[in-house]
Amino acid sequence: MPSVAEKSTSVDLLASQFPVTLPIPTPTTYSNLLSIKDVQREEDLLRNPSSFRAWWTAIHTTKEAYSAQLKAERRVNVPDEIATLLGPLATPLARHSLQCLAYLYEAAIVQFPGSFKLWKSYLQMRMSYVLGRQVIKKRAGGRKKLPEMKDALEEEKEDLESWEDGLNGVVGWGEWRSLIATYERALMWLPKLPRLWLMYTSIFFHPMCPSLISHTHARRTFDRALRTLPPSLHSRIWVRYLLWAETKGGSTTVSVYRRYLTVDPSVTEHYTSILLSPVDSVPRPLEAAKLLLSLARKASRGEYVSPEGKSSYQLLGDFLDIVERFSDEVGFDVEATIESNDVYAKADAESSQTDGQLVRMDGPPVPVGTDGAYDEDEDPLSPRKLNIERIVHKDGLEVYKDQAGRLWTGLATYWIKRGEFDRAISTFEAGIATVLTIRDFTQIFDAYAEFCESLINAMMESLESPEEDDDDEDTKETEREMDIKMKEFEALIDRRPFLVNDVLLRRNPNDVQEWEKRVALWGEDDEKVADTYTKALETINPRKATANLHRLYVNFAKFYEEGGSSGSAEPDLDSARKILEKATKINFKAVEDLADIWCEWSEMELRHENYDEAVRVMQRAAAIPKNTKINYHDHSLPVQARLFKSLKLWSFYVDLEESIGTVESTKVVYDKIMDLKIANAQVIVNYAAFLEENQYWEDSFKVYERGTEVFTFPISFEIWNIYLAKFVKRYGGSKLERARDLFEQALEKCPPKSCKPLFLMYGQLEEDYGLAKRAMSIYERATQVVADENKFEMYTIYIAKATANYGLPATRPIFERALEVLPDKQTAEMCLRFAALERKLGEIDRARAIYAHASQFCDPRVNPKFWQEWNSFEIETGSEDTFREMLRIKRSVQAQFNTEASYLAAQTLSAQQNGTSEQSSAAQPADPMAAAEQQAKGPAFVAAKKTALPRPDEDQTSSVADLAPQQADNADEIHISDEEDS
């Protein structure tokens, strides 16, 4: 095993071979640099020293020759250790080729010192021998021409050069230094070309680059590039500069990024992530937090747009994440926070007194804003920590009120991380007491409960495994603290419904339902219930309250009436009356709410058998003012001024009078309702029914008449219906003329769709007490007046009445008029009845004519009932000629309906009505078209018996076989022999 001395000697021996290019190789310094083969090339170059093509050709020819030799050569005799250290210069041939190529390039540069092409080729050749073989990366897609710095950093990191088998920086230090010197000479001639600077800086990213080159020299090189190149090209250098700074870490990264942020703050977010997770140094959370706080404030003012698309709230959330993660390094402790809050409070008080205006001693007064003022909280160079509480309140809670849950929990987490548990609990309590949404409350409460559980678990673990130096007193103290924390946790869980209710009431203090829930939460605690009702009535604005505010007053009054929530106390009617009296003076949104208050007051008096007081309450409520021309729906007036027109109030009043008052007092109330013109049809009917119960018949009829005058159809139809029925029942035929006048009055303005019941009642009156002739005229008049949908039924009744009074022959003209008036579908039904009548009278020809007339309205496949009846009629009473005529008419009618567009819809309807049972029992055909035809009960067209003549080449047997099913399909066809035709 070789000793350390032998190893150092071998390294020194290898290092002694370098540099091979310094001094610059020439035939005088290296005798083996040229061979006999190179004499011709040298003579040509001496003859044409100013020909760039001659130099370029000679260089490429030599490069290709040495490249072929290096590929053919195998490093068989070179140990792996030496090959790893020397890389591309491990063999003598490689070192000799570098010297020869360097000699040619240097000689060419003497002739063309300003050629970028020549310098670039020379430098790339030198880099290939020192840095190793460059790895070519495949890139998909194109690059942005002028990307943002964030995107440029990501792209440059992917496209950064990488090499294989480079020269070791210690062994080949001389060669590395020679390469740097060559770059310096190139930049002396071509200082304004950014490509040379980029190639130069790429050396500093090589993993074998000596530290003397890759640190201080690299930083100074980047600085020289920025000073040399114009500002339009600085972005190309800064990308490499920032990436190089990230690889070095420590103060280098911080100083470089701080310099760049003064020019372009768009990479501040990226810089903060570097500060929190640096490469070779400790994190800098205070600087990162101040940078993010500054960005959040600028974004909220619209002065900054995040390249990552983050909003100002998201930036503030990132700031809170840093605060939670590095609480000790970023923020004040409790004492410093309290002191800082006091200082800011005094400053705010002074600024409020001066209204934010500062006056200069010299010149006009100038307002000073806070935008341009220096803030130490945003200065990343300042070592002062932050007042987290003030920042969260000022920049978070005052700006982002809809995100209060996250902000409060972040602040509480900050205090928990610092071990300030009491401060954290007060923060949780303050957050719960100020949030306005259930989402924020849930977020804070869950974090609060989780903190309490973790604290209790930690105490339990400390009791289970105590430390060695803990004595009994410490253990007892821990147990007492744990008991206190357990009680506080249980109290917190019990308080949750109340806290949720508090949140909802803070969001909307005029929410009546939430106040009711608050009352229900107190259960049987009468003192708390009373206080809650009182606070609710003091807080709620009646004009902004939600629905059922009056129920809050009513329930409060019932609370005193029933002796508290549990009913154990004595009923306090005086307090209940005071509450209701106060409620009657509230300007509610709706008049009906105030009417409910009065009705509930009266019902309370009734429950306690104070009947006179109940009536007096309603008399107060229903007091009619002098000016009765007030619009009930005029919301500009208070509800007290419109209360006298509340039908709900008067309905309760009249019910009260009917129950405990006299007939006269009740009539007075009803008359007031009628005079105020607020009565509806139900009030009219109730008033009339009340008078009828008390034997005031004529008065009740007068009420009905007043109702028919006030209301129009269709409302007055119900009043007329009840009125006429009551009148006929009362007087019968004793006041027939008066009854006729009433019916005529009712029918005079009655619409056609409502007059049918009145005509039937009128006709029944004439049949019972009048003349049959007048009854028939009434029925005939009804058939002309009623709506079309009722005419068929009206004709049916008219025919039945005419048959009963005058016999069957008298109904013929009625049937004829019905056939002229009724629609097609009902005409067919009426024709069947008419034909049945003629058959009863023995008029067979008239019946057949009626069937023929009705056939034009009946499709054989839609109305098979009609054709079956006609078919049976012809079989019973007709002849062969009449039967044939019936079949002819049937076919023509079927063809007529087959051409109409509405046939398919009618056919489908018929199939649904008549063919359901047959379809369910029949076998399902395999052919879809056959299934559709079966569902439609026949083909969708009239099939001819022969579609075309048979072709001569067809088989006669097959033609007959094909025609046989078609002939069998027509079941209605009559076969007549030739003898009968003759």
BELGI-V48338 format. One record per helix or strand. SS is the DSSP state (A for helix, B for strand). FROM is the first residue (numbers start at 1). LEN is the number of residues. If there is no record, write none. Layout:
SS & FROM & LEN
SS & FROM & LEN
This chain:
A & 4 & 12
A & 31 & 3
A & 36 & 12
A & 52 & 21
A & 80 & 10
A & 92 & 20
A & 116 & 15
B & 133 & 2
A & 149 & 11
B & 163 & 2
A & 173 & 17
A & 194 & 12
A & 211 & 18
A & 231 & 18
A & 250 & 12
A & 265 & 12
A & 285 & 16
A & 312 & 14
A & 327 & 4
B & 331 & 1
A & 334 & 20
A & 376 & 3
B & 386 & 1
A & 388 & 10
A & 401 & 17
A & 421 & 12
A & 438 & 27
A & 472 & 36
A & 512 & 11
A & 526 & 14
A & 549 & 13
A & 573 & 11
A & 591 & 17
A & 611 & 11
A & 639 & 7
A & 647 & 14
A & 663 & 14
A & 681 & 13
A & 697 & 14
A & 715 & 17
A & 736 & 13
A & 756 & 14
A & 772 & 14
A & 788 & 19
A & 808 & 14
A & 824 & 17
A & 844 & 12
A & 864 & 14
A & 880 & 19
A & 903 & 12
A & 916 & 6
A & 928 & 8
A & 956 & 14
A & 978 & 4
